[in-house]
C-alpha cells in the first residue's frame, strides 16, 4: 500500500508498530524528544527508600519509569498508580503488591486515594518534572506525602523537516521539547496518550485528539491516528 500520510512519534516505537503503520498507508517517523536518566541509588539512598516504603500506608507511581528506577528495593505492599503502562509495569515488577487504587490520570488517582479515607501517608516516586496535580490534592486533604525523585527527564529538542500529518505525544515533557524548535502546519493533527498530555498541547494548538482508552498504550495511540486519517481522508 502506498504511503498516504506521515506520522511522527515523539518517542521510540517497536518495529511491529512501523509495520502496522505501513500496512495502513502511513509512514511512521521517529524521534525521542525526551530521554530518561535514572537517579543513582546508593546503598544509603536505597535504605532510606526502603524505610519510606515500610513506614507509609501506600506507594504511589504515575510513571512506569519511576517503577523501573526502584525495582531493586523493598517491594511495596500496597500501591496506587496510573493505569495502562504504569499499572502493567507495577504488576510485572511488584507482582505480590495489592493495587489499592488505579486511574487514567493523576487527579482521578488522587481522588480515589482520598476517598478510601484510610490513607494517611504515602511515598511518591517520581521524575524531576512531575506535575503538581496529585501532590497538591493529597496535601489539601492532609495526606502526608513524601516525594522521592528517582529519574530525570532530559529534553532532546530537534527541528523536524518535511510535512507531518500527525504527531503522537506521550507526555507533557515531550510536548515542551517538540515545540521548542517546531511549529505545526495548519492541517497537522496532534494525538495525545492521555488528558494530561492533551492539556499540555492546548497551549500550542486546537487540533488535538486525546485517546480515551482504559489502557493507554503506544499501539492504541497509533491506531487512533490511523483511524482518524482513514475517516478524514
SULMO-V158551 format. One record per backbone hydrogen bond with DSSP energy under -0.5 kcal/mol. CO is the residue of the C=O (numbers start at 1). NH is the residue of the N-H. E is the energy in kcal/mol with one decimal. If there is no record, write none. Layout:
co nh e
CO NH E
CO NH E
//
This chain:
co nh e
5 27 -2.5
6 165 -1.8
6 166 -1.7
7 9 -0.5
7 29 -3.4
8 168 -3.2
9 31 -2.0
10 33 -2.2
14 17 -1.5
14 18 -1.0
15 19 -1.9
16 20 -1.8
17 21 -2.3
18 22 -2.5
19 23 -2.6
20 24 -0.8
21 24 -0.9
21 26 -2.6
22 25 -1.6
25 4 -3.3
25 5 -1.2
26 28 -0.6
27 7 -2.8
27 29 -0.6
29 9 -3.1
31 33 -0.9
33 156 -3.5
35 37 -0.5
35 154 -3.1
36 38 -0.5
37 152 -2.5
40 42 -0.8
42 46 -2.9
43 47 -1.9
44 48 -1.9
45 49 -2.4
46 50 -2.6
47 51 -2.1
48 52 -1.9
49 53 -2.5
50 54 -2.1
51 55 -1.8
52 56 -1.8
58 123 -2.0
59 80 -2.7
60 125 -1.9
61 82 -1.2
63 67 -1.3
64 68 -2.4
65 69 -1.7
66 70 -0.8
67 70 -1.0
68 71 -1.0
70 73 -2.2
77 98 -3.0
78 59 -2.2
79 100 -2.4
79 101 -1.0
80 61 -2.1
81 103 -1.0
83 86 -1.0
84 88 -2.4
85 89 -2.2
86 90 -2.4
87 91 -2.6
88 92 -1.3
89 93 -2.8
90 94 -3.1
94 97 -1.7
98 79 -2.8
98 100 -0.9
101 81 -2.1
103 83 -2.6
105 109 -2.1
106 110 -2.6
107 111 -2.3
108 112 -2.1
109 113 -2.1
110 114 -2.5
111 115 -2.3
112 116 -1.0
113 116 -0.5
113 117 -0.6
114 117 -1.1
118 120 -0.7
120 144 -2.6
121 57 -0.6
121 58 -1.2
122 146 -2.8
123 60 -3.0
123 125 -0.6
124 126 -0.5
124 148 -2.6
125 62 -0.6
126 150 -2.7
126 151 -0.9
127 130 -1.2
132 136 -2.7
133 137 -2.1
134 138 -2.4
135 139 -2.4
136 140 -2.0
137 141 -1.0
138 141 -0.5
138 143 -2.4
139 142 -1.6
142 144 -0.6
143 145 -0.6
144 122 -2.6
144 146 -0.5
145 147 -0.6
146 124 -3.2
148 126 -2.2
148 150 -0.6
150 39 -2.5
151 128 -1.2
152 37 -2.6
152 154 -0.6
153 155 -0.6
154 35 -2.6
159 161 -0.5
165 189 -2.6
166 8 -2.9
167 169 -0.5
167 191 -3.0
168 10 -1.9
169 193 -1.5
171 175 -1.7
172 176 -2.4
173 177 -2.3
174 178 -2.3
175 179 -2.2
177 180 -0.8
177 181 -0.5
178 181 -1.0
178 182 -0.9
185 188 -1.9
189 167 -2.1
190 209 -2.9
191 169 -3.1
192 211 -2.7
194 198 -2.3
195 199 -2.8
196 200 -1.7
197 201 -1.7
198 202 -1.2
200 203 -1.0
201 204 -2.5
201 205 -1.8
206 208 -1.5
207 190 -2.5
208 210 -0.5
209 192 -2.5
216 85 -0.7
217 221 -2.1
218 222 -2.5
219 223 -2.5
220 224 -2.0
221 225 -1.9
222 226 -2.5
223 227 -2.7
224 228 -2.3
225 229 -2.4
226 230 -2.1
227 231 -1.8
228 232 -1.1
229 233 -0.8
//
